[in-house]
Each structure stands twice: as structure tokens, then as C-alpha cells.
Amino acid sequence: MGVTKPLLVIDAANVVGSVPDGWWRDRAGATTRLRDSLVELAATGLPQTGSPVDVILVVEGKARTVTSSDTVQVHVAPHSGDDAIVELVADESGSGRPIYVVTADRGLQRRVGIYAVEILGPHTVR
């Protein structure tokens, strides 16, 4: 039986918005660049994991057109990105694998904090 990879759930809007690099002019483009920058992270993992991770990038709004890559799963939030992240974490919380949520959103941090997750800041993936 194989070891299950840790799960990294990323609040794309929050991470993209954490750097004032003109992302607001092209939200989908900025989110695509973020997705592409996560390829190596998915393969090597976080310092906390030391092994590959499954990456889910949660997108909303004008970034809804961003698609998954071979190594990064893009989850299009049907409504609120925060609600989608909470649902994903709730669904995965019984899996027994470590779950990391990347966001600086304090409200979202409180909402997912009831589950056994580790909260990481946007700098972790930027």
C-alpha cells in the first residue's frame, strides 16, 4: 500500500493578490503564471513535507478560465473561493493525510482551522 501524498490547497486569489505586480490587469494570466510556478513545488514538496504534494489551486471570478496542468489541479469555485476551500478541506479531513492551506485571509484561516490543517502564508508558494 502506497503512502498518500500530503495535500496543498491554495487560495489563488489571495496568493496572486499578495504581490503588487499588476495582476489586476490580467487575473487569469496572473493565476496561470502561479499555476505554472507550482510545478516544481508539487514534485519536491514543502520543507514541512520533504516529499511531493498534491496541489489544488482554487480559482474564482475572472480566473475561472484557468485549467489544470499535469501536476496542479485547478478547482473552479462555483461561488465563493473561500467556501470551495472549506468544502475541499472538510471532504479531505478524514483522509488521514496532512493538509496545508495557503492563504493570508484571516476569515478563511478561522473557517478551516476547525480541521486538522496547517495554515501557510502566500510567501510559501511565491
C-alpha positions as CSV (number, residue, x, y, z in Angstrom):
1,M,0.0,0.0,0.0
2,G,1.5,3.4,-1.1
3,V,1.9,6.4,1.1
4,T,-0.7,9.1,0.4
5,K,0.8,12.5,-0.6
6,P,0.1,15.5,1.6
7,L,-2.5,17.9,0.2
8,L,-1.7,21.6,-0.5
9,V,-4.9,23.7,-1.1
10,I,-4.1,27.2,-2.4
11,D,-6.3,30.2,-2.3
12,A,-5.3,31.5,-5.7
13,A,-6.9,34.9,-5.5
14,N,-5.2,35.6,-2.1
15,V,-1.8,34.4,-3.3
16,V,-2.0,36.3,-6.6
17,G,-3.1,39.4,-4.8
18,S,-0.3,39.2,-2.3
19,V,2.2,40.8,-4.7
20,P,1.5,44.1,-6.4
21,D,2.8,43.1,-9.8
22,G,-0.1,44.3,-11.9
23,W,-2.1,41.1,-11.5
24,W,-5.3,43.2,-11.5
25,R,-4.9,43.9,-15.3
26,D,-5.0,40.2,-16.1
27,R,-6.2,38.0,-13.3
28,A,-6.4,34.9,-15.4
29,G,-2.9,35.4,-16.7
30,A,-1.5,36.0,-13.2
31,T,-3.3,32.9,-12.0
32,T,-1.9,30.8,-14.9
33,R,1.6,32.0,-14.0
34,L,1.0,31.0,-10.4
35,R,-0.2,27.6,-11.5
36,D,2.9,27.1,-13.7
37,S,5.2,28.2,-10.9
38,L,3.8,25.4,-8.7
39,V,5.0,22.5,-10.9
40,E,8.3,22.1,-9.1
41,L,6.7,22.5,-5.7
42,A,4.3,19.7,-6.5
43,A,7.3,17.5,-7.3
44,T,9.6,18.4,-4.5
45,G,7.1,19.3,-1.8
46,L,7.3,21.8,1.1
47,P,10.0,22.0,3.7
48,Q,7.4,20.6,6.1
49,T,6.7,17.5,3.9
50,G,10.1,16.7,2.3
51,S,8.2,14.8,-0.4
52,P,5.9,15.5,-3.3
53,V,2.4,17.0,-2.6
54,D,-0.9,17.0,-4.4
55,V,-1.7,20.6,-5.3
56,I,-5.2,22.0,-5.7
57,L,-5.4,25.6,-6.8
58,V,-8.8,27.1,-6.1
59,V,-9.8,29.8,-8.5
60,E,-12.8,32.1,-8.8
61,G,-14.0,35.2,-10.7
62,K,-12.0,36.3,-13.7
63,A,-9.6,33.4,-13.1
64,R,-12.2,30.8,-13.8
65,T,-10.8,30.1,-17.3
66,V,-7.5,28.7,-15.9
67,T,-7.3,25.0,-16.4
68,S,-5.4,22.2,-14.6
69,S,-1.9,21.2,-15.6
70,D,-0.4,17.8,-15.4
71,T,0.8,18.4,-11.8
72,V,-1.6,21.1,-10.5
73,Q,-5.3,20.5,-10.2
74,V,-7.4,23.7,-10.7
75,H,-10.7,23.7,-8.9
76,V,-13.1,26.3,-10.2
77,A,-15.2,27.6,-7.3
78,P,-18.9,27.6,-8.2
79,H,-19.4,30.7,-6.0
80,S,-17.0,31.8,-3.3
81,G,-13.4,30.6,-3.4
82,D,-13.4,30.5,0.4
83,D,-16.5,28.3,0.5
84,A,-14.9,26.0,-2.0
85,I,-11.7,25.7,0.0
86,V,-13.7,25.0,3.2
87,E,-15.6,22.2,1.4
88,L,-12.4,20.7,0.0
89,V,-10.8,20.7,3.4
90,A,-13.9,19.2,5.0
91,D,-14.0,16.5,2.4
92,E,-10.3,15.6,2.9
93,S,-10.2,16.0,6.6
94,G,-11.0,12.3,7.3
95,S,-8.4,11.0,4.8
96,G,-5.5,10.9,7.3
97,R,-3.2,12.7,5.1
98,P,-1.6,16.1,6.1
99,I,-3.5,19.1,4.7
100,Y,-1.9,22.5,4.2
101,V,-3.9,25.6,3.2
102,V,-2.1,28.6,1.7
103,T,-3.9,31.9,2.4
104,A,-3.4,35.1,4.3
105,D,-7.2,35.5,4.6
106,R,-7.9,35.5,8.4
107,G,-11.5,34.7,7.9
108,L,-10.7,31.7,5.8
109,Q,-8.0,30.7,8.3
110,R,-10.6,30.6,11.1
111,R,-13.0,28.6,9.0
112,V,-10.6,25.9,8.0
113,G,-8.9,26.0,11.5
114,I,-11.6,23.6,12.9
115,Y,-10.0,20.9,10.8
116,A,-6.6,19.4,11.2
117,V,-4.8,21.6,8.8
118,E,-1.6,23.7,8.8
119,I,-2.0,27.3,7.5
120,L,0.8,28.7,5.4
121,G,1.2,32.2,4.1
122,P,1.3,33.2,0.4
123,H,5.1,33.6,0.6
124,T,5.3,29.8,0.9
125,V,4.4,29.3,-2.8
126,R,5.6,32.7,-4.3
